[in-house]
Amino acid sequence: MNFSSVFRSLIISSLLLLLGCGEPTPDAASIADAKPPATQPQAIDATAEALAPHVRAGTPLLIDYNGAERLIHPYRLGTNPKSGKLLLRAWEETKAGQPTNAFRTYEVAKITRAQTLPGHAPIDLPPQAYAPDKTIPSPIAQRNSPKD
């Protein structure tokens, strides 16, 4: 919320109060101390514990990976048995603002930023997202198939 929208809201609320049509407007101090609404992006740690609930829910995430910002829809998280690395499988919608629309695997250790995107709903993934995966054969977390 910028200054002009706060100012406009205060003016409208004051007019409504003068006309007997509304409740008093909170003062500027209470507005400044207010916590951001839950609709704001929330930063999350790039750890198995922090990512797992988002994987299960299919929460769209904005991540920085190998120097590029990516919009992803995670669906599987786990350790690769050959490399021992923690991996995140996702449908990548965009990379650096350009459409990619492809399955990708990310090394969690290389994710430098991750955040939720309120207002972006989980998408319906292609069926192969729910097929057995040799990259992550025993996932820590995975998104449930629509059939479940």
Phi, psi and omega in degrees: 000124181267175185301315184295324178288326176294315180299314179299318179296320178295319179297311182297315180297321179296317178297317178297323179292318178297325179276357179078025184249007185202177178271156177300146178278139177297150180286168184300325181296318180290330176292317181294328181275353183294143178282149179296146180295159182295352180277000178277149176302141179243126177289142176229152178285147176273070177229160179302316182297319182283325183280329187308311180298328180287326176295311181300322182276347183073026182298124175297139181232148171254121182234156168254125183215125182051042175078007180233140175279133183227138172263118184233159175236093185291147178221348178209137180225131179178180182263134176283127184294332181281313185269336184077005182276145175282123184240150176237123176261138183205160168271118179269119180274315179219154173227122182053038177081357181257138180298137175238316178045065181208157174287139178219155174241131181240137170282119184302324180298339181265358177280116183267344177204142175216138177210153177283164180231083178304142182094346175260114181276153174302145180260163172281120181275153174301151184304328182296345176295335184259001180281158175305146187230119181285342177291318178229080185290331180234085186292148171286320179212145174209153178286139179288144175294148177301339180285338182284000000 
